[in-house]
Amino acid sequence: MSKITRRKFFGMGACLALVTNAASSAQVARPAASFPRPSRAARALMRDAIDIHTHLDPDSFGPHSSQTTRALDVVDMAHRARSAGMRGFVIKQHYDQTAQLAYLARKAVPDVEVFGMLCSNHTVGGLNPEAVHHFAEVLGGHARIVSMPTWDSENYVRQSKNPTRPAVPVSRDGVLLPETIALIETIARAQIRDSSAKLALATGHVSADEALLVIREARRQGIDRIVATHAIGHPIDMSMAQMKEVAALGAYVEFVVGFLSGARASFTVQQYHDAIREIGPAHVILSSDGGQANRPFPDDLIAQAAHELRELGLSDAELRAMMVENPAVLLSLPPRSE
């Protein structure tokens, strides 16, 4: 799918305004500029939604990590999720596991289901089975997704501003490394503390070909909860044929609405609609990849994208599959009735 001219998302003719939030101002640690809130009809589509991809504080920021600042922290997001009628969200940090943060966010806002993710980058030892076991055994039992390398993947590093920095390889010459296979085996067998749930696997920022290798091996080892991380966009850039293969292997294809907004805009809502229609909403998860400063908040991102996808022809049932049902399956959660 070729990229086309960027369009404005949330481009309703309104200027950036100071944050307005359903929570009190005390619940927003660092107010940032915010786009206008989606309409009430758009917000209504968020009922029971689960965002599997939120970037939240406390996180690192500075010249070494090269990460942008975050607009809100995990407790801020929990309050926003409750206000939006969401079921919950997953905290993603490139350099840490987040099961502890999920525990604390739930304690602060107990009626929102918050979960942790572990990304296999250098800061946790790369492809490190011990990191997976620790993640799974953190108090609360809220560990849920283990990701292949993201910002330290060879694929990401090769396309970055510093392509010679050390990376975490997952394959050589089209074959998964023994360390990758061992990590997948650990994900398949690790026991989450005080929970009957199973860990899910995300493909991270590895290449499209590597992601398919990882998914095939995960399926061989019995993992049935897998998501191809923002497969359509940078730096993975899967073809339609590859995304269809992901779906055929029984994994979900993640579409992040962060690629529709602001400086990261790479696709139109129409392109997302057409790709989702071709793959089938039963195989898609719609998430935000949001939380960065000076961008719409994660729940607003998803609400507006869902509203525009609905206007292009996706049904409420199809949107619910991508925003409610499929994320719940990925996270080993029981379904909620409409």
Protein Blocks (a to p, Z undefined) as FASTA:
>chain_A
ZZdddddehilopacdddddfbdfklpmbacdddddddfklmmmmgopacfbdcddddde
djklopacdfbdfklmmmmmmmnopabdcdddfkbcfklmmmmmmmmmmmbccddddddb
fknopaafklmmmmmmgghilafbdcddfklpmklmmmmmblmbccddfbeehiacfklm
mmmmmmmmoccehiabdcdddebjadfklmmmmmmmmmmnopabdcdehklbccklpafk
lmmmmmmnopacdddfklmgcjllmbdfklmmmmmmmnopklcccdfkpaiehiacfklm
mmmmmmmmmmnopafklmmmmmmmmmmmmnopacddZZ
